Amino acid sequence: MKILFSIIIRKEKLSVSEIEDAIQSNLEKGSIGLINSLAELFVDDKITLDQAKSQIEEKNIEILNRTIMQLKIKKGR
């Protein structure tokens, strides 16, 4: 997961505090927050589906897939 965030930080030039806030938020909200973040990154073409799936437990992959579909509908893609 650390490598994934490093790539995104370099690509998007996000500040360390933004990443720390996102990580803390995900820790507080649990895996749903993480799944939503990964789905957003995938829909925005910032990571691949395989990268997103590798960051979550197997049992949450179906939730990730549903979240991605909902975001695509919402964004009209």
N, C-alpha and C positions, 0 to 999 in steps of 0.2 A: 504494500500500500504506500510505503514511503517513496518508492520509485515513481509510482503513478503521480503522486502529488508534486514531486520534483519536476516531472515533465510538464505538468500543467502550470506550475509556477513560472517556469522559464518561458513557455509558450504564451501565456496570458499576462506575464509580468504582474502577478498578484503579490501583494505585500504579505510578509510573514504574519502580521497580525490578522489579516483576513483569513488566512489558512488556519491559524490557531483558533480563531473564533468559530470557523466552520467545523473543525475537529471537536472542539468543546461542545458545540451545539449538537453534533452527531452523537457524542457520548451521552449527553443528557436525554436526547430523544430516542436513542436506541437505533436499531437497524432500519427502521422506517425512514428516518432522516437520511441515513447513508444511501438507502435504495433510491430515494427521491433525488439525491444529489447525483448519483451515478446515472440515473435515467436522464436527467437534464444534460449531463455531459455527453452522453451518447446521442441524444436527439440533436444536440448542437454540434455534432461531429467533432468533438474534442477527444473522445476515446472510442475504442472499438467495443463491440458487444462482448467479445471475449475478455477484454480488460475489465469491463464492468462486472461480468459474471465471476471473474477470479477474485474479486474483492469481497464477495458475500458467501454465506453458507449455501450449500446445495438446496436446502429447504426453502430458501428465499428467492430462488431463480424465477419461479412462477409469478411471484409478486413483482419482481423487477420487470418481467415481460409485460404484465398488465399495466404497470406504471408507464412504461415506454409507450405502449399503445395509446393510453389516455393522453399523454403529452403530445404525441403526434397528432391526435384528433384535435386537441386544444390549439395547437400551433398550425393546423391546416396542412400537415405534411402527409 
